[in-house]
């Protein structure tokens, strides 16, 4: 398989200039390492296509995104999968943020961990009325994406969510102004497409300039901020606590892993 492709990520470019990128990796859209890099590549390709005026990022299945595939990480000896997941998430989040055209995300069900990185870096968020958003990282022995959650909820709400792994509803985020609209799930794609269409109808040169200008006046460097967070995940792994917590979550036994000597 091409390292920049994965069957869980597909792209359709519509005649009106909307690039619809869909993630579908059952059962919960927790992406493996290859999936994160494939998503980054799909976003990069869409932005590089001059016929594309806007990207719609959405998912199929039970929820939008459940973060990284913990089981893949725990069934891989050493730190290869951990490093791959960190680099893949960084690449995917960066690709959303730096996509030359606006990225509209359509969120349904759960949006957790890495999903927050994708959505928090997007330009417009449309959510179904059953959507919830959260960072259960402390329950997985990791840290990260508080950078992106901070773009969606106020500072103290973000801190409480990180410490307690609590989730926020789409309605709450709509009240904060970070979610554009909340609709029944059956209307989610149509509503997100309508928002994307309203952007695609604008002059594409102006819209690309608008995206660059808005990124240029952001209050902080989201790429560097997230990379700083990732450093603490590495520290937690060196202590061994992260590995123990992930084993408990994934139901794996370190001694039983391939290539492990216990």
MOFEN-V975291 format. One record per run of one state. SS is the DSSP state (helix for helix, strand for strand, loop for the rest). FROM is the first residue (numbers start at 1). LEN is the number of residues. If there is no record, write none. Layout:
ss:SS from:FROM len:LEN
ss:SS from:FROM len:LEN
//
This chain:
ss:loop from:1 len:8
ss:strand from:9 len:5
ss:loop from:14 len:4
ss:strand from:18 len:6
ss:loop from:24 len:7
ss:strand from:31 len:1
ss:loop from:32 len:1
ss:helix from:33 len:16
ss:loop from:49 len:5
ss:strand from:54 len:6
ss:loop from:60 len:5
ss:strand from:65 len:1
ss:loop from:66 len:2
ss:strand from:68 len:1
ss:loop from:69 len:1
ss:helix from:70 len:5
ss:loop from:75 len:5
ss:helix from:80 len:19
ss:loop from:99 len:4
ss:strand from:103 len:5
ss:loop from:108 len:2
ss:strand from:110 len:3
ss:loop from:113 len:1
ss:helix from:114 len:7
ss:loop from:121 len:3
ss:strand from:124 len:5
ss:loop from:129 len:3
ss:strand from:132 len:3
ss:loop from:135 len:2
ss:helix from:137 len:4
ss:loop from:141 len:5
ss:helix from:146 len:4
ss:loop from:150 len:5
ss:helix from:155 len:10
ss:loop from:165 len:2
ss:strand from:167 len:3
ss:helix from:170 len:7
ss:loop from:177 len:4
ss:strand from:181 len:3
ss:loop from:184 len:1
ss:helix from:185 len:16
ss:loop from:201 len:3
ss:helix from:204 len:13
ss:loop from:217 len:5
ss:helix from:222 len:18
ss:loop from:240 len:1
ss:helix from:241 len:10
ss:loop from:251 len:3
ss:helix from:254 len:3
ss:loop from:257 len:6
//
